[in-house]
Amino acid sequence: MVDELNETERDAIRLEVERLRLEHKDLEDAIDALLAVGAVDQLQIQRLKKRKLLLRDRVAFLEDQLTPDIIA
């Protein structure tokens, strides 16, 4: 897959990965803040955690596109 990407596409993927990592970190901070408050909505925290997991999976997928396939 990496061989098929031109430099512009690789740069776009790298930018998307950085944006997703920032959003992931923001969600982590929001979850920590809600838990620190004590009186929290468990459903809201569950939704934030699910979104965080989806972001992590998307980052992993995009990073796999940037990594060359190595045949062992």
C-alpha positions as CSV (number, residue, x, y, z in Angstrom):
1,M,0.0,0.0,0.0
2,V,2.8,2.4,0.8
3,D,4.3,2.1,-2.7
4,E,1.0,3.2,-4.1
5,L,0.8,6.4,-2.1
6,N,2.5,9.6,-3.4
7,E,4.1,12.0,-1.0
8,T,1.1,14.3,-0.9
9,E,-1.1,11.4,0.2
10,R,1.4,10.3,2.8
11,D,1.5,13.9,4.2
12,A,-2.3,14.0,4.3
13,I,-2.3,10.7,6.2
14,R,0.3,11.9,8.7
15,L,-1.7,15.1,9.3
16,E,-4.8,13.0,9.9
17,V,-3.0,10.8,12.3
18,E,-1.7,13.8,14.3
19,R,-5.3,15.3,14.4
20,L,-6.7,12.0,15.6
21,R,-4.0,11.7,18.3
22,L,-4.8,15.2,19.5
23,E,-8.5,14.3,19.7
24,H,-7.7,11.1,21.5
25,K,-5.6,13.0,24.1
26,D,-8.4,15.6,24.5
27,L,-10.9,12.8,25.1
28,E,-8.6,11.2,27.6
29,D,-8.3,14.5,29.5
30,A,-12.1,15.0,29.4
31,I,-12.7,11.5,30.8
32,D,-10.1,12.1,33.6
33,A,-11.7,15.4,34.4
34,L,-15.2,13.9,34.6
35,L,-14.0,11.1,36.8
36,A,-12.2,13.6,39.1
37,V,-15.4,15.5,39.6
38,G,-17.1,12.5,41.1
39,A,-20.7,13.1,40.1
40,V,-20.5,11.9,36.6
41,D,-22.9,10.4,34.0
42,Q,-21.6,6.9,33.4
43,L,-23.3,6.8,30.0
44,Q,-21.4,9.9,28.9
45,I,-18.1,8.4,30.1
46,Q,-18.9,5.2,28.3
47,R,-19.6,7.1,25.0
48,L,-16.3,9.1,25.4
49,K,-14.4,5.9,26.0
50,K,-15.9,4.2,22.9
51,R,-15.0,7.2,20.8
52,K,-11.5,7.1,22.2
53,L,-11.2,3.4,21.2
54,L,-12.5,4.2,17.7
55,L,-9.9,6.9,17.3
56,R,-7.1,4.5,18.4
57,D,-8.2,2.0,15.9
58,R,-8.3,4.6,13.1
59,V,-4.8,5.8,14.0
60,A,-3.5,2.2,13.9
61,F,-5.2,1.7,10.5
62,L,-3.7,4.9,9.0
63,E,-0.2,4.1,10.5
64,D,-0.4,0.7,8.9
65,Q,-0.9,2.4,5.5
66,L,2.3,4.4,6.0
67,T,4.3,1.3,7.0
68,P,5.8,-0.7,4.2
69,D,4.8,-4.4,4.0
70,I,7.7,-6.6,5.0
71,I,7.6,-10.2,3.8
72,A,9.3,-12.4,6.3
